[in-house]
Amino acid sequence: MKILMLTPYLPYPPASGGQIRTLNLLKYLSKNNEIVLICLYKNEKEKKYASYLETFCKKIYLCKRPEKPWQPTIILRAIFSPLPFLIVRNYSDDARKTVEKLLKNERFDVIHAETFYIMPHIHATAVPILLVEQTIEYKVYQHFTNSFPFFIRPFFYLDILKLRSWERHYWKKASLVATVSEADTRIISAIEPSIRSVVIPNGAGDEMFIKKINNKKISTPKILFMGNFFWLQNIEAAKYLIHHIFPHLLRLIPDIQVVIAGQEARRKLALPLDPHIEIIDIDPDDTPMVKKIYHDSTLFIAPIFGPGGTRLKILAAMAAGIPVVATKVGIEGLGVINGEHVVIANSPAEFANAVKTILSDHSFYNTLRRKAHALVRQKFSWMAIARQLEVVYKNITKKR
């Protein structure tokens, strides 16, 4: 099949969940399909990474979007137009013209649009469109707006209403909507029952899988939280871990070490110094470092309360053979069973007690590792996910 894929980012380096997702899909889809990729970029430095993607794509078009979101022109347009801020800040005239030219001069079997806010670049066409919603965006922004001071909330609430309206609008424009979890599919069905949707989940990268569950030393535990700290969900989770969960952990396990790692970790978190806490900055393209940090850790903790999507960081931990303690929200869409694949906790005391219980029982520790690893290998490998996606492509092209 010939696929025209659009993304609001360059899919390399694999620094964010979206980039990891697209990079792995390209890797496996390119084996049986011809892919033309249109991706947005913010600054000239990003262009150097495009060469890495040439192995997977017949042609790559890089289209400039605004580098900094908080520009007066963007803010004013978001305020005084019906468009939400997310669409305005991710719009590129270059991308729209490129799509128009390609659809006029070439034949494509399907258009793959990764995120709804890339959709404004696609004009009316007979080519079937698969819109992939990595998360329900208005839900994410709503979650964080509720924590803002009351006197600035009205502007953000107005933007959320516009965001919800346009997100719904582009669901209707697509031939089919794909989500990454059943939870997000239910949200779409509740808002717009007429929308057809399918789940194409996220996965764990090949490099994260350990070949065998070997014994791991847990007498001096190292607790990990990994994330890209450009994202509010990860900042919220890390601060909750340090300010609320860590004091409980320290009382129960005095020799515990907590590692918080990821892009912009030091600058974005500005956490107090403590000998039990290590903050590690990771460069966007330093995959070996990411792998090493996971494999050196004893347990992964994910106090995630922000809605939307499935969590690649949790899948990576499970693939690396590390037990996971997470909130109910954090494991939504993964199909895991509490006490079998992960342990669910929703308060600081619950998190600390769960960590203590797992580390005190070597048999339970290894059972969690083994069952989680097997589940991820079976359901969340990118090869299997790419095959699912190919079936979806074929189904929507048959109905053209």
ZIMOVEN-V290296 format. One record per helix or strand of 2 or more residues. SS is the DSSP state (H for helix, E for strand). FROM is the first residue (numbers start at 1). TO is the last residue. If there is no record, write none. Layout:
SS:FROM:TO + SS:FROM:TO
This chain:
E:2:7 + H:17:29 + E:34:41 + H:44:53 + E:59:64 + H:72:80 + H:85:89 + H:93:105 + E:110:114 + H:116:121 + E:129:133 + H:137:145 + H:150:173 + E:176:179 + H:182:191 + E:197:199 + H:206:208 + E:222:226 + H:232:252 + E:257:262 + H:265:269 + E:277:281 + H:287:296 + E:299:302 + H:312:319 + E:323:326 + E:342:344 + H:348:360 + H:362:379 + H:382:398
